[in-house]
Amino acid sequence: MNETRQEKFKRLASQRTNATLDKLRLIGNLSNKSNYDYSDADIKKIFNAIDTQLKGVKSKFLSKNRQEFKL
């Protein structure tokens, strides 16, 4: 199969996005207080980690100029 770069991107982006959404749904299952005990601090740590990673990934897509090392 001779896949173009665009086709490869779409295929991998779909697979990886769906895998990420599945993992987020699994995290959401932890919200059931009848099965789990957690604090507000625990929840804050989870969402801070997710938000930080998401911002980093998003900036890779939005960055037009990569910073270069300068003396």
Backbone as a printed PyTorch tensor [residue, N CA C, xyz], in Angstrom:
tensor([[[  0.8460,  -1.1840,   0.0000],
         [  0.0000,   0.0000,   0.0000],
         [  0.8860,   1.2410,   0.0000]],

        [[  0.6280,   2.1330,  -0.9180],
         [  1.3880,   3.3630,  -1.0380],
         [  0.5460,   4.5090,  -0.4740]],

        [[  0.6410,   4.7260,   0.8060],
         [ -0.1780,   5.6970,   1.5260],
         [  0.4810,   7.0790,   1.4680]],

        [[ -0.3120,   8.1100,   1.1960],
         [  0.2320,   9.4720,   1.1980],
         [  0.4210,   9.9250,   2.6460]],

        [[  1.1710,  10.9840,   2.7990],
         [  1.3890,  11.5290,   4.1390],
         [  0.0830,  12.0050,   4.7570]],

        [[ -0.7960,  12.5740,   3.9480],
         [ -2.1080,  13.0360,   4.4220],
         [ -2.9690,  11.8560,   4.8720]],

        [[ -2.9790,  10.7920,   4.0730],
         [ -3.7560,   9.5900,   4.4310],
         [ -3.2190,   8.9640,   5.7120]],

        [[ -1.9060,   8.9180,   5.8310],
         [ -1.2890,   8.3560,   7.0380],
         [ -1.6570,   9.1890,   8.2620]],

        [[ -1.6020,  10.5220,   8.1120],
         [ -1.9780,  11.4040,   9.2080],
         [ -3.4160,  11.1480,   9.6460]],

        [[ -4.3300,  11.1050,   8.6830],
         [ -5.7450,  10.9040,   9.0100],
         [ -5.9810,   9.5620,   9.6970]],

        [[ -5.3260,   8.5170,   9.1920],
         [ -5.4890,   7.1860,   9.7780],
         [ -4.9800,   7.1590,  11.2150]],

        [[ -3.7710,   7.6610,  11.4150],
         [ -3.1860,   7.6470,  12.7530],
         [ -3.8990,   8.6090,  13.7030]],

        [[ -4.2860,   9.7760,  13.1940],
         [ -4.9970,  10.7450,  14.0310],
         [ -6.3250,  10.1720,  14.5200]],

        [[ -7.0370,   9.4770,  13.6530],
         [ -8.3140,   8.8620,  14.0540],
         [ -8.0870,   7.7920,  15.1150]],

        [[ -7.1230,   6.9220,  14.8890],
         [ -6.8360,   5.8520,  15.8480],
         [ -6.4230,   6.4180,  17.2030]],

        [[ -5.5070,   7.3690,  17.1820],
         [ -4.9800,   7.9130,  18.4340],
         [ -6.0020,   8.7660,  19.1690]],

        [[ -6.8210,   9.5190,  18.4130],
         [ -7.8650,  10.3220,  19.0540],
         [ -8.9070,   9.4190,  19.7000]],

        [[ -9.3260,   8.3750,  19.0000],
         [-10.3080,   7.4480,  19.5810],
         [ -9.7450,   6.7380,  20.8090]],

        [[ -8.4720,   6.3760,  20.7890],
         [ -7.8480,   5.7350,  21.9520],
         [ -7.8110,   6.6990,  23.1340]],

        [[ -7.5110,   7.9590,  22.8640],
         [ -7.4800,   8.9770,  23.9210],
         [ -8.8620,   9.1970,  24.5030]],

        [[ -9.8730,   9.2770,  23.6420],
         [-11.2530,   9.4590,  24.1190],
         [-11.7010,   8.2720,  24.9690]],

        [[-11.3150,   7.0740,  24.5830],
         [-11.6410,   5.8880,  25.3800],
         [-11.0010,   5.9750,  26.7690]],

        [[ -9.7490,   6.3920,  26.8240],
         [ -9.0570,   6.5270,  28.1130],
         [ -9.7140,   7.5930,  28.9760]],

        [[-10.1540,   8.6890,  28.3600],
         [-10.8470,   9.7330,  29.1180],
         [-12.1680,   9.2210,  29.6850]],

        [[-12.8670,   8.3990,  28.9080],
         [-14.1130,   7.8040,  29.4180],
         [-13.8210,   6.9170,  30.6210]],

        [[-12.7080,   6.1910,  30.5690],
         [-12.3260,   5.3410,  31.7020],
         [-12.0110,   6.1770,  32.9440]],

        [[-11.3620,   7.3210,  32.7480],
         [-11.1210,   8.2140,  33.8810],
         [-12.4500,   8.7030,  34.4390]],

        [[-13.3900,   9.0040,  33.5560],
         [-14.7170,   9.4370,  33.9910],
         [-15.4200,   8.3930,  34.8470]],

        [[-15.1590,   7.1240,  34.5800],
         [-15.7590,   6.0600,  35.3980],
         [-15.3170,   6.1360,  36.8540]],

        [[-14.1680,   6.7480,  37.1080],
         [-13.6710,   6.8830,  38.4780],
         [-14.5120,   7.8490,  39.3120]],

        [[-15.3990,   8.5900,  38.6780],
         [-16.2140,   9.5750,  39.4030],
         [-17.3210,   8.9360,  40.2350]],

        [[-17.5420,   7.6470,  40.0740],
         [-18.6000,   6.9480,  40.8020],
         [-18.2250,   6.8160,  42.2810]],

        [[-18.8270,   7.6640,  43.1170],
         [-18.5120,   7.7020,  44.5540],
         [-18.9000,   6.4190,  45.2840]],

        [[-19.7930,   5.6310,  44.7170],
         [-20.1580,   4.3890,  45.3910],
         [-19.0740,   3.3200,  45.2140]],

        [[-18.1830,   3.5120,  44.2500],
         [-17.0930,   2.5600,  44.0240],
         [-15.7260,   3.0880,  44.4220]],

        [[-15.5780,   4.4030,  44.4890],
         [-14.2640,   5.0020,  44.7170],
         [-14.3630,   6.1230,  45.7370]],

        [[-13.2560,   6.3590,  46.4220],
         [-13.1510,   7.4580,  47.3670],
         [-11.9980,   8.3410,  46.9200]],

        [[-12.2620,   9.6220,  46.7670],
         [-11.2340,  10.5490,  46.3020],
         [-11.5240,  11.9340,  46.8480]],

        [[-10.4930,  12.7520,  46.8520],
         [-10.6320,  14.1180,  47.3520],
         [-10.6390,  15.1090,  46.1820]],

        [[-10.9840,  16.3380,  46.5030],
         [-10.9230,  17.3910,  45.4930],
         [ -9.4880,  17.5780,  45.0070]],

        [[ -8.5330,  17.3980,  45.9090],
         [ -7.1160,  17.5230,  45.5350],
         [ -6.7280,  16.4450,  44.5210]],

        [[ -7.2470,  15.2310,  44.6990],
         [ -6.9700,  14.1520,  43.7460],
         [ -7.4740,  14.5160,  42.3540]],

        [[ -8.6800,  15.0310,  42.3100],
         [ -9.2960,  15.4030,  41.0320],
         [ -8.5110,  16.5410,  40.3930]],

        [[ -8.1120,  17.5150,  41.2110],
         [ -7.3380,  18.6490,  40.6910],
         [ -6.0260,  18.1650,  40.0700]],

        [[ -5.3490,  17.2120,  40.7150],
         [ -4.0910,  16.6730,  40.1770],
         [ -4.3130,  15.9990,  38.8290]],

        [[ -5.3830,  15.2170,  38.7280],
         [ -5.6850,  14.5190,  37.4730],
         [ -5.8970,  15.5220,  36.3460]],

        [[ -6.7630,  16.5100,  36.5810],
         [ -7.0990,  17.4450,  35.5200],
         [ -5.9800,  18.4400,  35.2210]],

        [[ -5.1610,  18.7580,  36.2100],
         [ -3.9910,  19.5930,  35.9340],
         [ -3.0230,  18.8570,  35.0140]],

        [[ -2.8110,  17.5720,  35.2680],
         [ -1.9150,  16.7780,  34.4200],
         [ -2.4550,  16.6820,  32.9980]],

        [[ -3.7470,  16.4260,  32.8750],
         [ -4.3640,  16.3290,  31.5420],
         [ -4.2910,  17.6740,  30.8200]],

        [[ -4.6560,  18.7530,  31.5220],
         [ -4.6380,  20.0880,  30.9130],
         [ -3.2310,  20.4880,  30.4610]],

        [[ -2.2360,  20.2060,  31.3010],
         [ -0.8540,  20.5470,  30.9610],
         [ -0.3990,  19.8110,  29.7030]],

        [[ -0.6750,  18.5220,  29.6530],
         [ -0.2790,  17.7330,  28.4810],
         [ -1.0210,  18.1910,  27.2340]],

        [[ -2.3040,  18.4650,  27.3680],
         [ -3.1060,  18.9090,  26.2290],
         [ -2.5980,  20.2440,  25.6870]],

        [[ -2.2720,  21.1720,  26.5770],
         [ -1.7460,  22.4650,  26.1340],
         [ -0.4290,  22.2950,  25.3800]],

        [[  0.4240,  21.3910,  25.8640],
         [  1.6970,  21.1420,  25.1970],
         [  1.5150,  20.5760,  23.8070]],

        [[  0.6230,  19.6140,  23.6780],
         [  0.3640,  19.0010,  22.3750],
         [ -0.2810,  20.0190,  21.4370]],

        [[ -1.2250,  20.7690,  21.9470],
         [ -1.9130,  21.7730,  21.1280],
         [ -0.9240,  22.8140,  20.6140]],

        [[  0.0180,  23.2140,  21.4540],
         [  0.9870,  24.2280,  21.0250],
         [  1.8730,  23.7060,  19.9020]],

        [[  2.1220,  22.4030,  19.8580],
         [  2.9040,  21.8340,  18.7520],
         [  2.1900,  22.0170,  17.4160]],

        [[  0.8790,  21.9070,  17.4320],
         [  0.1030,  22.0640,  16.2010],
         [ -0.0730,  23.5350,  15.8210]],

        [[ -0.1230,  24.4120,  16.8150],
         [ -0.4040,  25.8170,  16.5470],
         [  0.8530,  26.6480,  16.3210]],

        [[  1.9940,  26.1420,  16.7320],
         [  3.2450,  26.8840,  16.6170],
         [  3.6600,  27.0020,  15.1510]],

        [[  3.8320,  28.2250,  14.7100],
         [  4.2400,  28.4470,  13.3250],
         [  5.7540,  28.5290,  13.2110]],

        [[  6.3760,  29.0530,  14.2320],
         [  7.8280,  29.1820,  14.2280],
         [  8.4160,  28.4310,  15.4120]],

        [[  9.3090,  27.5500,  15.0970],
         [ 10.0070,  26.8560,  16.1790],
         [ 11.1040,  27.7690,  16.6820]],

        [[ 11.2440,  27.7950,  17.9910],
         [ 12.2830,  28.6230,  18.5700],
         [ 13.6440,  28.0070,  18.2960]],

        [[ 14.5900,  28.8770,  18.0000],
         [ 15.9360,  28.4290,  17.7530],
         [ 16.8410,  28.9320,  18.8710]],

        [[ 17.8810,  28.1810,  19.1020],
         [ 18.8470,  28.5660,  20.1050],
         [ 19.6430,  29.7650,  19.6060]],

        [[ 19.7950,  30.7650,  20.4590],
         [ 20.5690,  31.9620,  20.1150],
         [ 21.4600,  32.3270,  21.2730]],

        [[ 22.6690,  32.7330,  20.9680],
         [ 23.5950,  33.2220,  22.0130],
         [ 23.5560,  34.7150,  22.1020]]])
